[in-house]
Amino acid sequence: MEKQPRLLASQLLLKNSLFEVSLNRVLLTWKEVATKKKRVSGGMHHPFKVGFCFPKFLRRDKGESGTSHGVSVSEILAVRELDVDSGTKDDGRWQKMPQKSTEAYPYAFTVSYVERAWQHRWRCSDVTFHCLEGALCQQWVQTIREQLTALTSRPKHLLVYINPYGGKQQGERIYEQKVAPLFTLASISTHVIVTEHANHARDHLRTEAELKKYDGVVCVGGDGMFSEMVHGLVSRTQRDNGVDQNSPEEKLVPCTLRIGIIPAGSTDCICYATVGINDPVTSALHIIVGDAQAMDVCSVHHNNTFLRYSVSLLGYGFYGDVLADSERKRWMGPARYDFSGFKTFLTHHYYEGTVSFLPATDILGTPRDKTRCRAGYVLLYKCNLSNNIHNQLCSLVLYPHVCLCKYHLDLTSLTPSLSSRCFICQHNGQLYSEDAPEICETDPDVPDSEYKGGWRVIRGKFLAINAASMSCACPRSPKGLSPAAHLADGTTDLILVRKCSRFNFLRHLLRHTSKYDQFDMTFVEVHRVRRFRFTPRYCQSDSELDLRENGKKLFSQICRDHPACSCSPAYSSWNCDGEILPHAAIEVGVHCQLIKLFARGIEEQPVFEDLPNPCAV
């Protein structure tokens, strides 16, 4: 990493101890002067020690050289000069400076910055430095503010929608008490709209909102509120660019505005899968520092008619039945999902149909590998060979302890580089933008499948058909429906659960909460796809089945197919991010990195000290 020139360096007082404080364009560091004389033992860095893999600002060391701290400039929230004599009010607490400090160092300034806490939580921390001279204090404040102003990714003006009815109806309280003070601290101006009815935010974004005035839009609510904003923003973008949303083959235009989500709903699956925790303060800090996490969006069509967008889960069969039944029991509150889930499991309905999909080929990663969509400071090694294809295939991602290269290369032929984004999403996103040709070879071991023009066709009886565009992790299911699904790789993981016994289906459901491979069952298969279609068996002439008109005709057919239970339904409903689709026959396409969130992805720091050979698989 290239060494940055120092902008400022001074000896300042911190908690009655003298520190050497240094600022460059990347880091703000402070190190205790009293122990500076000694030098850390040891010569050359081991290439797989933590000190080599982690940027210094992510570590806090205390050893022979004294206490040393550091923070990235990009994660400084604000800086302000303090009135030492009268004290200053900070977050509701009056801070009075020690008398001993104020006499020798009568000037002070406070830096507010992001500090990482437990389980992916972020917190706002403060550090106060005392100066000998007022001019020096003002110079530090002015210089840090100039560096923060230079961070163009940070939002200055936000449009905020608050859902007062979602979850436990705590949206307004959460925003006013936990989020608004942080936005004020970071000098972010907001225009707040409290929604009054369903789809209020969607309709306002589509038509009335003056989007050019804002750097982003933020929703305070759950997954339903986030879905509203995605529909409003994506539809507005396509309309402004003359794109026909009703065409399944149309390439959609990515949205320029970023979307922030402050969790205040029942499940907050989107927030959990993109940040790693459902915590309003953590999400607010991600918005303030201006993080940007790209996300894929699936478009759902029926007979060349646009239905909805999906960013997390499309579920037919089990999850569709659970949602349809729970909608009739809203009076039960959040408990309705548990009740409907248990009831649907006992009924054990299966559905016949045809699934056609276009496999995602020439990509890194599979739905069953051990890689996870993770952010953080990852050490990548790339081949120095001239062949570009070989460079792509031989990229080594040490971070998840998985080598994606089948060759064991000499470390002398490799060069390190740092990346703070998921390598799989970066690589596959580039392939997607290059419109790489899809190649599909016939699999002779699958008797009920066939290939037509690169599309694979599977017919059968299914308990569940799920398409996961992300892991769909939540506190109840930390791994999610597809643990290796990625947020921005231009694919979705299509999970087919064939007809099986109740006991086997229960085993599959329980594995969502365990460490075992949930796809390691004979009746479960998973495919990483670009597009897919589903047609129920009883759909005639590609038109949707109307039970009210064809009830008598269909009833006899159902009885023949289900002699033990004549009331089994002919088709299920699609659960599209918590909303029921009006049609069962659908076509789904993945649009790579269509939207961007104020998020970084789930951070996971690598540890390489125990790896004797990083290329070992």
C-alpha positions as CSV (number, residue, x, y, z in Angstrom):
1,M,0.0,0.0,0.0
2,E,1.6,3.3,-1.0
3,K,2.6,5.5,1.9
4,Q,0.6,8.7,2.1
5,P,2.3,12.1,3.0
6,R,1.3,13.5,6.3
7,L,-0.9,16.6,6.3
8,L,-0.5,17.3,10.0
9,A,1.5,15.9,12.9
10,S,1.5,17.3,16.5
11,Q,1.9,16.3,20.1
12,L,-1.5,16.6,21.7
13,L,-2.9,15.6,25.1
14,L,-5.4,12.8,25.4
15,K,-6.6,11.7,28.9
16,N,-3.6,13.3,30.7
17,S,-1.1,11.5,28.4
18,L,0.9,12.9,25.5
19,F,0.2,11.4,22.1
20,E,1.8,11.8,18.7
21,V,-1.2,12.6,16.5
22,S,-0.8,12.2,12.7
23,L,-3.1,12.8,9.8
24,N,-2.8,11.9,6.2
25,R,-5.4,11.5,3.4
26,V,-6.2,8.0,4.5
27,L,-5.6,7.7,8.3
28,L,-5.8,9.5,11.5
29,T,-3.5,7.9,14.1
30,W,-2.4,8.7,17.6
31,K,0.4,7.0,19.5
32,E,1.5,7.5,23.1
33,V,4.8,9.4,23.2
34,A,6.0,7.9,26.5
35,T,6.8,4.5,25.0
36,K,7.9,5.7,21.6
37,K,11.6,5.1,22.3
38,K,11.4,1.3,22.1
39,R,11.1,-0.4,18.8
40,V,9.0,-3.5,18.0
41,S,11.2,-6.5,17.6
42,G,11.2,-8.5,14.4
43,G,12.4,-7.8,10.9
44,M,10.5,-8.7,7.7
45,H,6.7,-9.2,7.8
46,H,5.5,-12.7,7.3
47,P,3.2,-12.4,4.3
48,F,0.3,-14.1,6.0
49,K,0.4,-12.4,9.3
50,V,-2.6,-10.3,10.4
51,G,-0.4,-7.2,10.3
52,F,0.1,-7.6,6.6
53,C,-3.5,-8.4,5.7
54,F,-5.2,-5.7,7.9
55,P,-4.9,-2.0,7.3
56,K,-3.4,-0.4,10.4
57,F,-6.5,1.6,11.2
58,L,-8.4,-1.7,11.8
59,R,-6.1,-2.6,14.7
60,R,-5.4,-1.3,18.1
61,D,-2.0,-2.4,19.4
62,K,-0.6,-2.1,22.9
63,G,2.8,-3.4,23.4
64,E,6.4,-2.4,23.8
65,S,5.9,0.7,21.7
66,G,2.9,1.9,23.8
67,T,-0.7,2.5,23.0
68,S,-1.4,3.1,19.3
69,H,-4.8,3.8,17.8
70,G,-6.0,4.6,14.3
71,V,-9.1,5.3,12.3
72,S,-9.7,5.7,8.6
73,V,-10.5,9.2,7.4
74,S,-13.5,7.7,5.5
75,E,-14.9,6.5,8.8
76,I,-14.6,9.9,10.6
77,L,-18.2,11.2,11.1
78,A,-17.5,14.7,12.3
79,V,-15.0,17.0,14.1
80,R,-15.9,20.0,16.3
81,E,-14.0,22.4,18.4
82,L,-14.8,22.5,22.2
83,D,-15.1,25.2,24.7
84,V,-12.9,23.8,27.4
85,D,-13.9,26.4,30.1
86,S,-17.7,25.9,29.9
87,G,-17.7,22.3,28.7
88,T,-19.7,21.0,25.7
89,K,-22.9,19.1,25.4
90,D,-22.4,15.9,23.4
91,D,-25.3,13.5,22.8
92,G,-27.1,14.7,25.8
93,R,-24.2,14.4,28.2
94,W,-22.3,17.4,29.6
95,Q,-18.5,16.9,29.4
96,K,-16.4,18.9,31.8
97,M,-12.7,18.9,31.0
98,P,-10.2,17.9,33.8
99,Q,-8.8,21.0,35.5
100,K,-5.2,19.7,35.1
101,S,-5.7,19.4,31.3
102,T,-7.3,22.8,30.8
103,E,-4.5,24.7,32.5
104,A,-1.7,23.4,30.3
105,Y,-3.7,22.6,27.2
106,P,-6.6,25.1,27.1
107,Y,-7.9,24.3,23.6
108,A,-9.5,21.0,22.5
109,F,-11.4,19.4,19.6
110,T,-13.4,16.1,19.4
111,V,-13.3,13.6,16.6
112,S,-16.4,11.4,16.2
113,Y,-15.7,8.2,14.3
114,V,-17.0,4.7,13.6
115,E,-16.0,2.0,16.0
116,R,-16.8,-1.7,15.4
117,A,-18.5,-3.5,18.2
118,W,-19.8,-7.1,18.5
119,Q,-21.6,-9.0,15.8
120,H,-21.1,-6.5,13.0
121,R,-22.5,-3.6,15.0
122,W,-21.1,-0.2,14.5
123,R,-21.1,2.5,17.1
124,C,-20.2,6.2,17.2
125,S,-17.2,6.9,19.4
126,D,-15.5,10.2,20.4
127,V,-11.9,11.1,21.1
128,T,-10.9,14.5,22.4
129,F,-7.5,16.0,21.9
130,H,-6.1,19.0,23.8
131,C,-3.9,21.6,22.2
132,L,-1.5,24.2,23.5
133,E,-2.5,26.9,21.0
134,G,-5.9,27.9,19.6
135,A,-4.5,28.4,16.1
136,L,-3.2,24.8,16.2
137,C,-6.6,23.5,17.3
138,Q,-8.4,25.4,14.6
139,Q,-5.9,24.1,12.0
140,W,-6.6,20.5,13.0
141,V,-10.4,21.1,12.9
142,Q,-10.2,22.8,9.5
143,T,-7.9,20.2,8.0
144,I,-10.0,17.2,9.1
145,R,-13.1,19.0,7.7
146,E,-11.4,19.6,4.4
147,Q,-10.7,15.9,4.2
148,L,-14.3,15.0,5.0
149,T,-15.5,17.4,2.4
150,A,-13.3,15.8,-0.2
151,L,-15.2,12.5,0.4
152,T,-17.6,12.8,-2.5
153,S,-19.4,9.5,-1.8
154,R,-20.9,10.9,1.4
155,P,-24.6,12.1,1.2
156,K,-25.5,15.7,2.0
157,H,-29.2,15.7,1.4
158,L,-31.5,12.7,2.0
159,L,-35.2,11.9,1.3
160,V,-36.5,9.8,4.2
161,Y,-39.7,7.8,4.3
162,I,-40.9,6.5,7.7
163,N,-43.4,3.6,7.9
164,P,-45.3,4.2,11.2
165,Y,-47.2,0.9,11.0
166,G,-44.5,-1.7,10.2
167,G,-43.1,-4.2,12.7
168,K,-43.9,-3.0,16.2
169,Q,-45.0,0.4,15.0
170,Q,-41.7,2.0,16.3
171,G,-40.5,3.5,13.1
172,E,-40.9,7.2,14.1
173,R,-39.4,6.7,17.6
174,I,-36.4,4.8,16.2
175,Y,-35.7,7.5,13.7
176,E,-36.1,10.5,16.1
177,Q,-34.1,8.9,18.9
178,K,-31.4,6.9,17.2
179,V,-30.9,8.1,13.6
180,A,-31.8,11.8,13.4
181,P,-29.1,12.8,16.0
182,L,-26.4,11.0,14.0
183,F,-27.5,12.7,10.7
184,T,-27.4,16.1,12.5
185,L,-23.9,15.3,13.8
186,A,-22.7,14.5,10.3
187,S,-24.4,17.7,8.9
188,I,-26.8,15.8,6.7
189,S,-30.0,17.6,5.8
190,T,-33.2,15.5,5.5
191,H,-36.7,15.8,4.1
192,V,-38.9,13.4,6.1
193,I,-42.2,11.9,4.9
194,V,-44.3,9.7,7.2
195,T,-46.2,7.4,4.9
196,E,-50.0,7.4,5.3
197,H,-51.0,4.3,3.4
198,A,-49.6,1.3,1.5
199,N,-47.5,2.2,-1.5
200,H,-47.3,5.8,-0.5
201,A,-43.5,5.9,-0.9
202,R,-43.6,4.0,-4.2
203,D,-46.1,6.4,-5.7
204,H,-44.3,9.4,-4.5
205,L,-41.0,8.3,-5.9
206,R,-42.6,7.4,-9.2
207,T,-44.2,10.8,-9.8
208,E,-43.8,13.6,-7.3
209,A,-40.3,13.3,-5.8
210,E,-37.7,15.8,-7.1
211,L,-34.9,13.3,-7.0
212,K,-32.2,15.7,-8.4
213,K,-32.3,17.5,-5.0
214,Y,-31.1,14.4,-3.1
215,D,-28.1,12.2,-2.8
216,G,-30.1,9.2,-1.7
217,V,-33.4,7.9,-0.3
218,V,-33.8,6.2,3.0
219,C,-36.6,4.1,4.3
220,V,-37.4,3.5,8.0
221,G,-39.3,0.2,8.1
222,G,-39.1,-3.4,7.1
223,D,-38.6,-5.4,3.9
224,G,-42.0,-4.3,2.6
225,M,-41.1,-0.7,2.9
226,F,-37.8,-1.3,1.1
227,S,-39.6,-3.1,-1.7
228,E,-41.9,-0.1,-2.1
229,M,-38.9,2.1,-2.6
230,V,-37.2,-0.2,-5.0
231,H,-40.3,-0.3,-7.2
232,G,-40.7,3.4,-7.1
233,L,-37.1,4.2,-7.8
234,V,-36.5,1.6,-10.5
235,S,-39.8,2.4,-12.3
236,R,-39.0,6.1,-12.2
237,T,-35.5,5.4,-13.7
238,Q,-36.9,3.3,-16.5
239,R,-39.6,5.8,-17.3
240,D,-37.1,8.7,-17.5
241,N,-34.9,6.6,-19.8
242,G,-37.7,5.3,-22.1
243,V,-37.3,1.7,-21.1
244,D,-40.3,-0.6,-21.5
245,Q,-40.7,-2.6,-18.2
246,N,-43.2,-5.0,-19.8
247,S,-40.6,-6.5,-22.1
248,P,-38.8,-9.4,-20.3
249,E,-35.8,-9.1,-22.7
250,E,-35.3,-5.4,-22.0
251,K,-32.1,-4.3,-20.3
252,L,-32.9,-2.1,-17.4
253,V,-31.0,1.1,-16.6
254,P,-29.3,1.1,-13.2
255,C,-30.5,3.6,-10.6
256,T,-28.1,6.4,-9.7
257,L,-29.5,7.2,-6.3
258,R,-28.5,5.0,-3.4
259,I,-31.1,3.5,-1.1
260,G,-30.7,3.3,2.7
261,I,-32.7,1.1,5.0
262,I,-33.1,1.7,8.8
263,P,-34.5,-1.6,10.2
264,A,-37.8,-1.1,11.9
265,G,-39.8,-4.1,10.6
266,S,-40.6,-7.7,11.6
267,T,-37.8,-9.6,10.0
268,D,-35.6,-7.0,8.2
269,C,-34.0,-9.7,6.0
270,I,-32.6,-7.2,3.5
271,C,-30.7,-5.4,6.2
272,Y,-29.5,-8.6,7.9
273,A,-28.1,-9.9,4.5
274,T,-26.3,-6.7,3.5
275,V,-25.0,-5.4,6.8
276,G,-25.0,-8.5,9.1
277,I,-27.2,-7.1,11.8
278,N,-30.6,-5.5,12.3
279,D,-29.4,-2.4,14.1
280,P,-30.7,1.1,13.3
281,V,-27.4,2.8,14.6
282,T,-25.2,0.6,12.4
283,S,-27.4,1.2,9.3
284,A,-27.4,5.0,10.0
285,L,-23.5,5.0,10.2
286,H,-23.3,3.1,6.9
287,I,-25.4,5.8,5.3
288,I,-23.3,8.6,6.8
289,V,-19.9,7.2,5.6
290,G,-21.4,6.9,2.1
291,D,-21.0,3.1,1.6
292,A,-22.3,1.7,-1.7
293,Q,-23.2,-2.0,-2.1
294,A,-24.6,-3.0,-5.5
295,M,-27.5,-5.4,-5.6
296,D,-29.1,-7.5,-8.2
297,V,-32.8,-7.2,-8.9
298,C,-35.1,-9.8,-10.5
299,S,-37.9,-8.7,-12.8
300,V,-41.0,-10.9,-12.8
301,H,-43.3,-11.1,-15.9
302,H,-46.3,-13.0,-17.0
303,N,-47.2,-13.1,-20.7
304,N,-45.1,-10.0,-21.5
305,T,-46.7,-8.1,-18.7
306,F,-44.5,-6.8,-15.8
307,L,-45.7,-8.0,-12.4
308,R,-43.1,-7.1,-9.7
309,Y,-39.4,-6.7,-8.8
310,S,-37.7,-9.1,-6.3
311,V,-34.5,-8.5,-4.4
312,S,-34.5,-11.4,-2.0
313,L,-36.9,-14.4,-2.3
314,L,-39.3,-15.8,-4.9
315,G,-41.0,-18.8,-3.4
316,Y,-43.6,-21.2,-4.9
317,G,-45.2,-24.1,-3.0
318,F,-44.3,-24.1,0.7
319,Y,-43.3,-20.4,1.1
320,G,-46.1,-19.3,-1.2
321,D,-48.7,-21.2,0.8
322,V,-47.4,-19.9,4.1
323,L,-47.7,-16.3,2.9
324,A,-51.2,-16.9,1.4
325,D,-52.5,-18.5,4.6
326,S,-50.8,-15.8,6.9
327,E,-52.5,-13.0,5.0
328,R,-55.9,-14.3,6.2
329,K,-54.6,-14.2,9.8
330,R,-53.2,-10.7,10.2
331,W,-55.1,-10.3,13.4
332,M,-52.6,-12.7,15.0
333,G,-49.7,-10.3,14.4
334,P,-46.2,-11.7,13.8
335,A,-47.2,-15.1,15.3
336,R,-49.3,-15.8,12.2
337,Y,-46.1,-16.8,10.3
338,D,-45.3,-19.5,12.8
339,F,-48.9,-20.8,12.8
340,S,-49.2,-20.8,9.0
341,G,-45.8,-22.4,8.6
342,F,-46.8,-25.3,10.9
343,K,-50.2,-25.7,9.2
344,T,-48.6,-25.6,5.7
345,F,-46.0,-28.2,6.8
346,L,-48.8,-30.6,8.0
347,T,-50.8,-30.2,4.8
348,H,-47.7,-31.2,2.8
349,H,-49.0,-30.1,-0.7
350,Y,-46.9,-30.7,-3.7
351,Y,-47.4,-29.1,-7.2
352,E,-46.6,-30.2,-10.7
353,G,-45.1,-28.1,-13.3
354,T,-42.2,-27.3,-15.6
355,V,-39.2,-25.3,-14.7
356,S,-37.0,-23.9,-17.5
357,F,-33.8,-22.0,-16.7
358,L,-30.7,-20.6,-18.3
359,P,-27.7,-21.7,-16.3
360,A,-25.0,-19.2,-15.4
361,T,-21.8,-20.5,-16.9
362,D,-18.3,-19.2,-17.0
363,I,-18.6,-17.7,-13.5
364,L,-16.7,-18.1,-10.3
365,G,-18.5,-19.8,-7.4
366,T,-21.3,-22.3,-7.1
367,P,-24.4,-22.5,-4.9
368,R,-22.7,-25.3,-2.9
369,D,-19.2,-23.9,-2.3
370,K,-18.0,-22.5,1.0
371,T,-17.6,-18.9,-0.2
372,R,-19.8,-16.3,1.3
373,C,-20.7,-12.8,0.0
374,R,-18.5,-10.8,2.3
375,A,-16.8,-7.4,2.4
376,G,-13.8,-6.3,4.3
377,Y,-10.1,-5.9,3.6
378,V,-9.4,-9.1,1.7
379,L,-5.9,-10.1,0.5
380,L,-6.0,-11.2,-3.2
381,Y,-3.2,-12.8,-5.1
382,K,-3.3,-12.7,-8.9
383,C,-1.1,-14.4,-11.4
384,N,1.5,-12.4,-13.3
385,L,0.9,-14.4,-16.4
386,S,0.1,-12.7,-19.7
387,N,-3.0,-14.7,-20.5
388,N,-6.0,-12.8,-19.3
389,I,-8.3,-15.9,-19.1
390,H,-5.6,-17.6,-17.0
391,N,-5.5,-14.5,-14.7
392,Q,-9.2,-14.8,-14.1
393,L,-9.2,-18.5,-13.5
394,C,-6.2,-18.5,-11.3
395,S,-7.3,-15.7,-9.0
396,L,-6.8,-16.8,-5.4
397,V,-9.2,-15.6,-2.8
398,L,-7.5,-16.4,0.5
399,Y,-10.1,-14.8,2.6
400,P,-12.8,-17.5,2.8
401,H,-9.9,-20.1,3.0
402,V,-11.0,-21.4,-0.4
403,C,-8.6,-21.5,-3.4
404,L,-10.5,-21.0,-6.6
405,C,-7.5,-22.1,-8.6
406,K,-6.8,-25.8,-9.4
407,Y,-3.1,-25.0,-9.8
408,H,-0.6,-24.7,-7.0
409,L,1.4,-21.7,-7.9
410,D,4.7,-20.4,-6.6
411,L,4.2,-17.4,-4.3
412,T,7.0,-15.6,-6.0
413,S,4.9,-15.3,-9.2
414,L,2.1,-13.6,-7.3
415,T,1.5,-10.0,-6.3
416,P,-0.8,-8.8,-3.4
417,S,-3.6,-6.3,-3.7
418,L,-6.3,-5.1,-1.4
419,S,-10.0,-5.2,-2.0
420,S,-12.9,-4.2,0.2
421,R,-15.6,-5.7,-1.9
422,C,-16.8,-9.3,-2.5
423,F,-14.4,-10.7,-5.1
424,I,-17.1,-13.1,-6.6
425,C,-19.5,-10.2,-7.2
426,Q,-16.8,-8.0,-8.8
427,H,-15.6,-10.8,-11.1
428,N,-19.0,-12.1,-12.1
429,G,-20.4,-8.6,-12.5
430,Q,-17.7,-7.8,-15.1
431,L,-18.5,-11.0,-17.0
432,Y,-22.2,-10.1,-17.0
433,S,-21.5,-6.6,-18.4
434,E,-19.4,-8.2,-21.1
435,D,-22.4,-10.3,-22.2
436,A,-20.5,-13.6,-22.0
437,P,-22.1,-16.4,-24.1
438,E,-24.1,-19.0,-22.3
439,I,-23.0,-22.6,-22.9
440,C,-24.9,-25.5,-21.6
441,E,-24.0,-29.1,-22.0
442,T,-26.5,-31.9,-21.7
443,D,-26.4,-33.9,-18.5
444,P,-27.2,-37.5,-19.4
445,D,-27.7,-38.5,-15.7
446,V,-30.8,-36.4,-15.3
447,P,-33.7,-38.4,-17.0
448,D,-36.5,-35.8,-16.5
449,S,-34.5,-32.8,-18.0
450,E,-33.8,-31.7,-21.5
451,Y,-32.0,-28.8,-23.1
452,K,-33.4,-26.4,-25.6
453,G,-31.2,-23.6,-27.0
454,G,-29.0,-23.5,-23.9
455,W,-32.1,-23.6,-21.5
456,R,-32.5,-26.6,-19.3
457,V,-36.0,-27.9,-18.8
458,I,-37.1,-29.9,-15.7
459,R,-40.6,-31.4,-15.2
460,G,-41.7,-32.9,-11.9
461,K,-43.7,-32.6,-8.7
462,F,-42.3,-30.0,-6.3
463,L,-42.9,-29.2,-2.6
464,A,-41.1,-25.9,-3.1
465,I,-39.5,-23.8,-5.8
466,N,-37.3,-21.0,-4.5
467,A,-35.2,-18.4,-6.1
468,A,-32.8,-16.6,-3.7
469,S,-31.0,-13.5,-5.0
470,M,-29.2,-13.3,-1.6
471,S,-28.6,-15.6,1.2
472,C,-32.0,-14.6,2.8
473,A,-30.4,-14.9,6.2
474,C,-32.2,-13.6,9.2
475,P,-31.9,-14.1,13.0
476,R,-34.0,-17.3,12.9
477,S,-32.0,-18.7,10.0
478,P,-28.4,-17.3,10.2
479,K,-27.3,-19.2,7.1
480,G,-30.4,-18.5,5.0
481,L,-32.0,-20.4,2.2
482,S,-28.9,-20.2,0.0
483,P,-25.8,-19.5,2.2
484,A,-23.4,-19.0,-0.9
485,A,-25.7,-16.7,-2.8
486,H,-24.2,-13.3,-3.7
487,L,-25.7,-9.9,-3.7
488,A,-24.3,-8.5,-7.0
489,D,-23.1,-11.3,-9.3
490,G,-25.9,-11.2,-11.8
491,T,-27.4,-14.6,-10.8
492,T,-30.0,-16.1,-8.6
493,D,-29.9,-19.5,-6.9
494,L,-32.8,-21.7,-8.1
495,I,-33.7,-24.3,-5.4
496,L,-36.0,-27.2,-6.4
497,V,-37.4,-29.4,-3.6
498,R,-39.1,-32.4,-5.1
499,K,-41.9,-34.4,-3.6
500,C,-40.7,-36.3,-0.5
501,S,-41.9,-37.5,2.9
502,R,-42.8,-35.0,5.6
503,F,-39.8,-36.3,7.7
504,N,-37.4,-35.6,4.8
505,F,-38.8,-32.2,4.2
506,L,-38.5,-31.4,7.9
507,R,-34.9,-32.4,7.7
508,H,-34.4,-29.9,4.8
509,L,-36.1,-27.1,6.7
510,L,-34.1,-27.7,9.9
511,R,-30.8,-27.5,8.0
512,H,-31.5,-23.8,7.4
513,T,-30.6,-23.3,11.0
514,S,-27.6,-25.7,11.2
515,K,-24.1,-25.9,9.9
516,Y,-24.8,-28.8,7.6
517,D,-25.2,-28.6,3.8
518,Q,-28.9,-28.1,3.2
519,F,-28.6,-29.2,-0.4
520,D,-27.0,-32.5,0.3
521,M,-30.2,-34.5,-0.1
522,T,-31.4,-36.6,-3.0
523,F,-34.7,-34.6,-3.4
524,V,-33.1,-31.2,-3.4
525,E,-31.2,-29.6,-6.2
526,V,-29.8,-26.1,-6.7
527,H,-28.7,-24.2,-9.8
528,R,-27.2,-20.8,-10.3
529,V,-29.1,-19.2,-13.1
530,R,-29.5,-16.0,-15.1
531,R,-33.2,-16.5,-16.0
532,F,-35.9,-19.0,-15.4
533,R,-39.5,-19.7,-16.2
534,F,-42.2,-21.8,-14.4
535,T,-45.4,-23.1,-15.9
536,P,-47.9,-25.1,-13.7
537,R,-49.1,-28.3,-15.1
538,Y,-52.7,-27.1,-15.3
539,C,-52.0,-23.9,-17.1
540,Q,-53.6,-24.2,-20.5
541,S,-52.4,-22.2,-23.5
542,D,-50.1,-20.2,-21.3
543,S,-53.1,-18.5,-19.6
544,E,-53.6,-18.4,-15.9
545,L,-56.0,-21.0,-14.4
546,D,-59.2,-19.6,-13.1
547,L,-60.6,-21.9,-10.4
548,R,-63.9,-20.2,-10.3
549,E,-64.6,-20.9,-14.0
550,N,-62.9,-24.2,-14.4
551,G,-63.6,-25.6,-10.9
552,K,-65.8,-28.5,-12.0
553,K,-63.5,-29.5,-14.8
554,L,-60.5,-29.5,-12.6
555,F,-62.0,-31.2,-9.6
556,S,-62.2,-34.6,-11.3
557,Q,-58.6,-34.2,-12.4
558,I,-57.5,-33.4,-8.9
559,C,-59.3,-36.4,-7.5
560,R,-57.5,-38.7,-9.9
561,D,-54.1,-37.2,-9.1
562,H,-54.7,-37.1,-5.3
563,P,-57.0,-40.0,-4.5
564,A,-56.2,-39.7,-0.7
565,C,-57.1,-36.0,-0.5
566,S,-59.6,-34.7,-3.1
567,C,-59.1,-31.1,-1.8
568,S,-55.5,-30.7,-2.8
569,P,-55.0,-27.5,-4.8
570,A,-53.9,-27.5,-8.4
571,Y,-51.4,-24.7,-8.0
572,S,-49.8,-22.6,-5.3
573,S,-49.0,-18.9,-5.1
574,W,-45.7,-17.1,-5.6
575,N,-44.3,-15.3,-2.6
576,C,-42.4,-12.3,-4.0
577,D,-40.6,-10.6,-1.2
578,G,-43.6,-11.0,1.0
579,E,-46.2,-10.1,-1.6
580,I,-48.5,-12.6,-3.4
581,L,-48.3,-12.6,-7.2
582,P,-51.6,-12.9,-9.1
583,H,-50.2,-15.5,-11.5
584,A,-48.5,-18.8,-11.2
585,A,-46.9,-19.0,-14.6
586,I,-44.0,-16.5,-14.6
587,E,-40.8,-15.6,-16.3
588,V,-37.9,-14.2,-14.2
589,G,-34.7,-12.4,-15.3
590,V,-31.8,-11.1,-13.2
591,H,-30.6,-7.6,-13.7
592,C,-27.0,-7.3,-12.5
593,Q,-26.3,-4.5,-10.0
594,L,-29.4,-2.6,-10.8
595,I,-29.6,-0.7,-7.5
596,K,-27.1,0.4,-4.8
597,L,-27.5,0.4,-1.1
598,F,-25.9,2.6,1.6
599,A,-24.2,-0.6,2.8
600,R,-20.8,-2.3,2.7
601,G,-21.8,-5.9,2.8
602,I,-21.2,-8.2,5.7
603,E,-17.6,-7.6,7.0
604,E,-15.5,-10.6,7.9
605,Q,-11.9,-10.1,8.7
606,P,-9.4,-12.8,7.5
607,V,-6.8,-14.5,9.6
608,F,-3.9,-16.1,7.8
609,E,-1.6,-17.0,10.7
610,D,-2.6,-20.6,10.7
611,L,-2.3,-21.2,6.9
612,P,0.9,-23.0,6.1
613,N,0.1,-23.0,2.4
614,P,-2.4,-20.5,1.1
615,C,-2.9,-22.4,-2.1
616,A,-3.9,-25.6,-0.4
617,V,-7.5,-26.5,-1.1
